[in-house]
Amino acid sequence: MKGLRKRQKAKKKDDCFFKISICFFLGGILLCFAAVAVGEGSSFRQICAVGAGIFFILGLIFLCLAGAEGQEPYLMEPHETLSREQIDELKEMLKEAQERIRKK
C-alpha cells in the first residue's frame, strides 16, 4: 500500500514537471515568433531570441526532471534476497493455501 502511494506521488510530481516543461516550450515558441515579427536591428529582437533560448533550456531541464522522477535509484538501496529456507517456507505456505482452496 505504501508503495502504491509512493508511486502516485511520484506520478503527480512527474506530471507537474512535464506540464512546467510544456509551458516553458510554449513560452520559448512565443518569444521566437515575437523575435521574427519585430523588424531587424532591434534590440527587442535580440532580447526575445535570448529569452527563447533560456526558455528552451529550462524546458529541457524540466523535461529531464519529469523523466527522471519516475525512476527509482536502484543502486542506492540494496535488494533483499531470500535464503533457500525462506523460499522453501513460502512454497509450503503456497501449497497449504492451494490445498485449503481445493477443499472448499
C-alpha positions as CSV (number, residue, x, y, z in Angstrom):
1,M,0.0,0.0,0.0
2,K,2.8,2.4,0.8
3,G,4.5,1.6,-2.5
4,L,1.3,2.5,-4.3
5,R,1.0,5.8,-2.6
6,K,4.7,6.5,-3.2
7,R,4.2,5.8,-6.9
8,Q,1.2,8.0,-7.1
9,K,3.1,10.9,-5.5
10,A,6.0,10.3,-8.0
11,K,3.4,10.3,-10.8
12,K,2.0,13.6,-9.7
13,K,5.4,15.1,-9.5
14,D,6.3,13.7,-12.9
15,D,3.1,15.3,-14.4
16,C,3.9,18.6,-12.7
17,F,7.4,18.7,-14.2
18,F,6.1,17.7,-17.6
19,K,3.4,20.5,-17.5
20,I,6.1,23.0,-16.5
21,S,8.3,22.0,-19.3
22,I,5.5,22.3,-21.8
23,C,4.8,25.9,-20.5
24,F,8.5,26.8,-21.0
25,F,8.5,25.4,-24.5
26,L,5.3,27.3,-25.4
27,G,6.9,30.5,-23.9
28,G,10.0,29.9,-26.0
29,I,7.9,29.5,-29.1
30,L,6.1,32.7,-28.4
31,L,9.3,34.6,-27.9
32,C,10.6,33.1,-31.2
33,F,7.5,34.4,-33.0
34,A,7.9,37.8,-31.3
35,A,11.6,37.9,-32.5
36,V,10.6,37.1,-36.1
37,A,7.7,39.6,-36.0
38,V,9.9,42.5,-34.9
39,G,12.0,44.2,-37.5
40,E,15.7,43.6,-37.9
41,G,18.2,45.6,-36.0
42,S,16.0,46.0,-32.9
43,S,17.4,45.2,-29.5
44,F,14.0,43.8,-28.6
45,R,14.6,41.0,-31.2
46,Q,17.9,40.1,-29.5
47,I,16.2,40.0,-26.1
48,C,13.4,37.8,-27.5
49,A,16.0,35.4,-29.0
50,V,18.0,35.2,-25.8
51,G,14.8,34.7,-23.8
52,A,13.6,32.0,-26.2
53,G,16.9,30.2,-25.8
54,I,16.7,30.4,-22.0
55,F,13.1,29.1,-22.1
56,F,14.0,26.2,-24.3
57,I,16.9,25.2,-21.9
58,L,14.6,25.4,-18.9
59,G,12.0,23.4,-20.8
60,L,14.6,20.7,-21.4
61,I,15.7,20.7,-17.8
62,F,12.2,20.2,-16.5
63,L,11.5,17.5,-19.2
64,C,14.6,15.6,-17.9
65,L,13.3,16.0,-14.4
66,A,10.0,14.6,-15.4
67,G,11.7,11.6,-17.0
68,A,14.0,11.0,-14.1
69,E,11.3,11.4,-11.4
70,G,9.6,8.1,-12.3
71,Q,12.8,6.1,-12.0
72,E,13.9,4.6,-8.7
73,P,17.6,4.7,-7.6
74,Y,18.2,1.0,-7.7
75,L,21.9,1.4,-6.9
76,M,21.3,3.2,-3.7
77,E,19.1,0.6,-1.9
78,P,20.3,-2.9,-1.5
79,H,17.8,-5.6,-2.8
80,E,16.6,-8.1,-0.3
81,T,17.4,-11.6,-1.3
82,L,15.6,-14.7,0.1
83,S,17.5,-17.5,1.6
84,R,16.8,-21.1,0.5
85,E,15.0,-21.8,3.7
86,Q,12.7,-18.8,3.2
87,I,11.9,-19.9,-0.3
88,D,11.0,-23.4,0.9
89,E,8.8,-21.9,3.7
90,L,7.0,-19.8,1.1
91,K,6.5,-22.8,-1.2
92,E,5.0,-24.8,1.7
93,M,2.7,-21.9,2.6
94,L,1.6,-21.7,-1.0
95,K,0.9,-25.5,-1.1
96,E,-1.2,-25.3,2.1
97,A,-3.2,-22.4,0.7
98,Q,-3.8,-24.3,-2.5
99,E,-5.0,-27.3,-0.5
100,R,-7.4,-25.2,1.5
101,I,-8.8,-23.7,-1.7
102,R,-9.2,-27.1,-3.3
103,K,-11.1,-28.5,-0.2
104,K,-13.6,-25.7,-0.4
